[in-house]
Amino acid sequence: MEIFDPDSLANSFQQLIDKTEYRTQIEKDITAFLGNKTELDKDPDSMVALEKLGELIASNNYYRRKYAKLFKDEFKKIEHLMAGFFRKEKGKETLINIIRNVAFRSDMAEKKMYSLLEELSQKSIREWTSHLHELSQNRKGAKILGPKGRDIFLRDMGYLDRAPIDIHEMRFILRTGIYHLSSGSLFDPLQKDALQDALVCFCREHLAGIRVLNLDLSESPGVVDLIIWYHCAEAPDGFSVCAAKPKCLETKGACPLSKTCLFSLIRSG
């Protein structure tokens, strides 16, 4: 049986991003995220950011993606409104009505939108986002969006130090051995914070020098999250390699990590 080697595991990430189909999708997403950040830097009440917040609230953080599209379609009808329109009573009513009509669990979504609008009455979306990022460093700021939604929003607005953790990342971090290697002060694999901390630590200690669009993966866990998501998520959005039933169980060499991943090493041994 081969020995688990963190450096070999890190090199497997390079192999993944060298795949044209992976790199194309990842670079497209990064470009969009950095574009969102530029937009927010220019406009403190960016409609792009507000739309993203509405999508997350309407869809329960994309667990029900069709509701995000429903919100997006309705939001496009009011994009002509001036930035900051949501601070006026009529603007608030407009957003609340959209959420009420299109959201999954509209009662909960409506309460969250009211809470968001209350917080935005005191600061711009840019200020609110910056403060949310500060809170996230101490695992706070999840009241409105939840931990996953918070980190999706921050990542999508260009804060690439945030890595949203869902079922795909959970499987990958545990199977590959990243959790076992890099868990620090948190040691419960059932806690998403523990898994995120392990991923951030692994990036910092083992992925230096691997780059996508000149972003070093050691400083960009949000980019590593994209690599993992595309590798694990089901078709047609992802490549479904490390899915619920990983392809390495059926086809030898189906995954570039098969010779370095802890799960594969144990199974093959």
C-alpha positions in Angstrom: 0.0 0.0 0.0 1.3 3.5 -0.9 1.8 6.0 1.8 -0.4 9.1 2.1 1.7 12.1 0.9 0.4 15.6 1.3 2.7 17.0 -1.4 1.4 14.4 -3.9 -2.1 15.3 -2.9 -1.3 19.0 -3.5 0.2 18.2 -6.9 -3.1 16.5 -7.8 -4.8 19.9 -7.6 -2.5 21.1 -10.3 -3.5 18.2 -12.5 -7.2 19.1 -12.0 -6.8 22.7 -13.0 -4.6 21.7 -16.0 -7.7 20.0 -17.4 -9.2 22.4 -19.9 -12.8 21.8 -18.9 -12.0 22.6 -15.2 -9.9 25.6 -15.9 -12.4 27.1 -18.3 -15.2 27.0 -15.8 -13.1 28.1 -12.8 -11.6 31.1 -14.7 -15.0 32.1 -15.8 -16.3 32.1 -12.2 -13.3 33.9 -10.8 -13.7 36.6 -13.5 -17.3 37.1 -12.6 -16.5 37.2 -8.8 -13.8 39.8 -9.3 -16.1 41.7 -11.6 -18.7 41.8 -8.8 -16.1 43.2 -6.4 -15.2 45.9 -8.9 -18.8 46.8 -9.3 -19.3 47.1 -5.5 -16.1 49.2 -5.2 -17.6 51.6 -7.8 -21.1 51.6 -6.4 -21.6 51.3 -2.7 -25.2 50.2 -3.3 -24.4 47.8 -6.1 -27.5 46.3 -7.7 -25.4 43.2 -8.5 -24.8 42.7 -4.8 -28.4 43.3 -3.9 -29.5 40.8 -6.5 -27.1 38.2 -5.2 -28.5 38.7 -1.7 -32.0 38.3 -2.9 -31.2 35.1 -4.8 -29.6 33.6 -1.7 -32.6 34.5 0.5 -35.2 33.3 -2.0 -33.5 30.0 -2.7 -32.4 29.1 0.9 -28.8 29.6 -0.2 -29.2 27.8 -3.5 -30.5 24.6 -2.0 -33.5 25.3 -4.2 -31.9 26.9 -7.2 -35.1 27.4 -9.2 -36.2 30.0 -6.7 -33.0 32.0 -7.2 -33.9 32.1 -10.9 -37.4 33.2 -10.1 -36.0 36.1 -8.0 -33.5 37.0 -10.7 -36.2 37.2 -13.3 -38.3 39.5 -11.2 -35.4 41.6 -10.1 -34.5 42.3 -13.7 -37.9 44.1 -14.0 -36.8 46.7 -11.4 -33.1 47.1 -12.4 -34.0 50.5 -13.8 -34.5 51.8 -10.3 -31.8 54.0 -8.8 -29.2 52.5 -6.5 -30.4 52.8 -2.9 -34.1 52.6 -3.9 -34.5 49.9 -1.1 -34.2 52.6 1.6 -37.5 54.1 0.6 -40.8 52.6 1.8 -41.9 51.9 -1.8 -38.6 50.3 -2.6 -38.8 48.1 0.5 -42.3 47.0 -0.4 -41.1 46.1 -4.0 -38.4 43.8 -2.7 -40.6 42.2 0.0 -43.3 41.5 -2.6 -40.9 39.8 -4.9 -39.6 37.6 -2.1 -43.1 36.9 -0.9 -44.2 35.7 -4.4 -41.1 33.7 -5.5 -39.2 32.4 -2.5 -38.9 28.9 -1.2 -40.4 29.0 2.3 -41.6 32.6 1.7 -42.5 33.2 5.3 -38.9 32.7 6.5 -37.5 34.4 3.4 -39.7 37.5 4.0 -38.4 37.8 7.6 -34.8 37.5 6.4 -35.4 40.2 3.8 -36.9 42.5 6.4 -33.9 41.9 8.7 -31.5 42.7 5.8 -33.3 45.9 4.9 -33.3 47.0 8.5 -29.5 46.5 8.6 -29.1 48.3 5.3 -31.0 51.3 6.6 -27.9 52.1 8.6 -25.1 51.4 6.0 -24.4 50.9 2.3 -24.2 47.4 0.9 -20.5 47.9 0.5 -20.1 48.7 4.2 -22.4 45.9 5.1 -20.4 43.4 3.0 -17.1 44.6 4.5 -18.5 44.2 8.0 -19.9 40.8 7.1 -16.4 39.7 6.0 -14.9 40.9 9.3 -17.5 39.0 11.2 -16.8 35.8 9.1 -13.2 35.7 10.4 -14.7 34.8 13.8 -17.4 32.6 12.4 -20.0 35.2 12.9 -22.4 37.1 10.7 -24.6 34.2 9.7 -27.9 35.5 11.1 -29.5 36.4 7.8 -27.8 34.1 5.3 -26.6 31.3 7.4 -22.9 30.1 7.3 -23.1 28.7 3.8 -25.0 31.7 2.4 -22.6 34.1 4.1 -19.6 32.5 2.6 -21.2 32.1 -0.9 -22.1 35.8 -0.9 -18.6 36.9 0.2 -16.8 34.6 -2.2 -19.1 35.7 -5.1 -18.4 39.3 -4.2 -14.6 38.7 -4.6 -13.6 37.7 -1.1 -11.8 34.6 -2.2 -10.6 33.7 1.3 -14.1 32.3 1.9 -14.8 28.7 1.0 -18.5 27.8 1.3 -18.9 24.2 2.7 -21.7 22.0 1.4 -22.1 18.3 0.9 -19.6 18.2 -2.0 -16.8 19.9 0.0 -17.6 17.8 3.0 -17.2 14.5 1.2 -14.0 15.7 -0.6 -12.3 17.1 2.5 -12.9 13.9 4.5 -12.2 11.4 1.7 -8.9 13.0 0.5 -7.4 13.2 4.0 -7.3 17.0 4.1 -9.4 17.0 7.3 -7.2 14.4 9.0 -4.0 16.2 7.9 -5.0 19.8 8.6 -7.7 20.1 11.2 -6.3 22.5 13.8 -8.2 23.7 16.8 -11.5 22.2 15.7 -11.7 18.5 15.5 -15.3 17.5 14.8 -15.9 16.5 11.2 -19.6 16.9 11.7 -19.0 20.7 12.1 -18.7 22.7 8.9 -16.4 25.2 10.6 -13.9 22.4 11.4 -13.9 21.3 7.7 -13.5 24.8 6.5 -10.6 25.5 8.9 -8.9 22.3 7.7 -9.3 23.3 4.0 -7.9 26.8 4.7 -5.0 25.3 6.6 -4.3 22.8 3.8 -4.3 25.6 1.2 -2.0 27.8 3.2 0.5 25.0 4.0 0.5 22.9 0.8 -0.8 24.8 -2.2 1.6 27.7 -2.4 2.8 28.4 -6.0 -0.2 26.8 -7.7 -2.1 29.6 -9.5 -5.2 30.3 -11.4 -5.5 33.7 -13.1 -2.4 34.7 -11.1 -4.2 33.9 -7.8 -2.1 31.8 -5.5 -4.2 28.9 -4.1 -2.5 29.2 -0.7 -4.3 32.5 -0.3 -7.5 31.7 -2.2 -9.5 28.9 -0.6 -12.5 30.2 -2.5 -10.8 29.2 -5.7 -9.9 25.8 -4.3 -13.6 25.5 -3.3 -14.5 25.9 -7.0 -12.1 23.1 -8.0 -13.6 20.8 -5.5 -17.2 21.7 -6.4 -16.7 21.0 -10.1 -14.9 17.8 -9.3 -17.7 16.5 -7.1 -21.0 18.1 -8.2 -23.3 16.1 -10.4 -23.7 16.7 -14.2 -24.5 18.9 -16.0 -23.0 21.6 -13.8 -20.2 19.5 -12.3 -18.1 16.5 -13.5 -19.4 14.1 -10.8 -16.0 12.4 -10.3 -16.0 12.4 -6.5 -19.8 12.3 -6.1 -21.9 10.3 -3.6 -20.4 7.2 -5.3 -16.9 8.1 -6.4 -15.9 7.0 -9.8 -12.6 5.6 -8.5 -14.6 2.6 -7.2 -15.5 1.6 -10.7 -12.8 2.9 -13.0 -9.1 2.9 -12.1 -7.5 6.2 -13.0 -10.9 8.0 -13.3 -9.7 10.6 -10.8 -6.3 12.3 -10.8 -6.3 12.1 -7.0 -6.7 8.3 -7.0 -3.1 7.7 -6.2 -2.9 10.4 -3.5 -6.3 10.5 -1.8 -6.5 8.8 1.6 -9.8 7.1 0.7 -8.4 5.6 -2.6 -5.2 4.5 -0.9 -7.0 2.6 1.8 -9.5 1.0 -0.7 -6.7 0.0 -3.1 -4.6 -1.3 -0.2 
